Amino acid sequence: MVVRPQKTKFQLKIVENIQTLSIWANNPWRRYSISLITLLIGYFVGSSVGMVSAVVELMDPVAAFLSVAFIETLIALRRNFRFQKKRKFLVLLLDSLRLGLFYGFFTESLKLL
């Protein structure tokens, strides 16, 4: 007999919010607007990490390690959610965030040339 762990109130609230957001985003314009907002947030975070690590100069390897670890975590989450039909919107948001981070890092690297 397999005993399932008890779902906490916090876990239920997070899952309910994601499902509510997914239902609200059935309209394509809403879905793409949230995706664009997520992309821009990712770009902002990526360029901010690049600027802050460039100013401090001692944290370049640490910032690079944390950035790669975060992007790899997003890739692993995408692999887990890819085949679940209820999680298609979450996969779209994860891809937008990852693309924004990558674009932010790329533009910061061009500034250093």
N, C-alpha and C positions, 0 to 999 in steps of 0.2 A: 504494500500500500504506500503510495507516494503522498506525502503531506505537503500541500502547497503553503507557501508563506502567506501570512495574513496581509492583506492590502491595507496600508495606512491611509489616513485621511488626506495627508499631503499627496500621496501617490494618486489617489482618486481625483483630487482637484486638478492635478497636472494633466492627467489623462482626459478628464472632462473638458478642460480648456482647449487642448489640442483638437479634440473631436468637434467641439463647438466652432473653433476657428476653421476647421476643415469644411464643416457644413456651411458656414457663412461664406466661404470662398468658392462655392460651386459656380458662381458667376465668373466667367473668364477674366473680366476686367479687374475684379477684386483679387483674383488669384495672381494675375500678372503684376498688379500694383504692389501686393505684399512681397512678391518675388523681387521686384525692383528695389523696394525698400530694404530687403534683406541683403541684396547685392551691394547697395550703397553703404549699409552698415559694415559689411565685410570689407569694402574698400577703405572706409574710414579707419577701421581697426588695423588693417594691414599697413596702411601708410603711417598711422600713428606709432605702431610698433617699430617700423623702420626708422622713423625720425628719432624716437626716444633712444633706441639702441645706438644710433649713429652719434648722438650727442654724448652719451655716457661713455662710449668707446670700450668700456670694460665688459659690457654685457652683450656684445655681438654674438659670441658662441652660445650663450645662454638663451638669448632671444631666438636665435636660429633653431636651437634644439626644441624650445617650447612651441615655436611656430610649426615645425615639421611634425611634432607629436600631436598637435591640435588638428592639423590637416589630415594626418593618418587616422586619427580618431573619427573624424567626419567621414572618411572613406569607409572605415569599418562599420559605422552606423548605417551608411547607405547600403552596404552589402546586406545587412540584416533586414532592412526595411524594404528592399527592392521588390520582393515578390508578394508583399502583403498589399491587397487592394485598398485597404483603409488607410494606409500610410503613404499613398502616392503624393499627397500634398506636402507631407513632411520631407519626403525625398527631394521634392522640388525646392523646398526651403534650404535643405542641407547643401544641395548643389549650388544654389545661388550664393549662399554664404561662402562656400569654398571658392567659387569663381571670383567673388569680390576680394577675398583675402589674397588670392593669387595675383589678381590684377593690381592690388595695392602694393604688394611686395615687388612686382615687376616694375611699376612706375617709380618706386623708391630706388630700385637698383639702377634705373636709367639716370637718375639724378646724380648718382655717384660716378658716372663715367665722365 
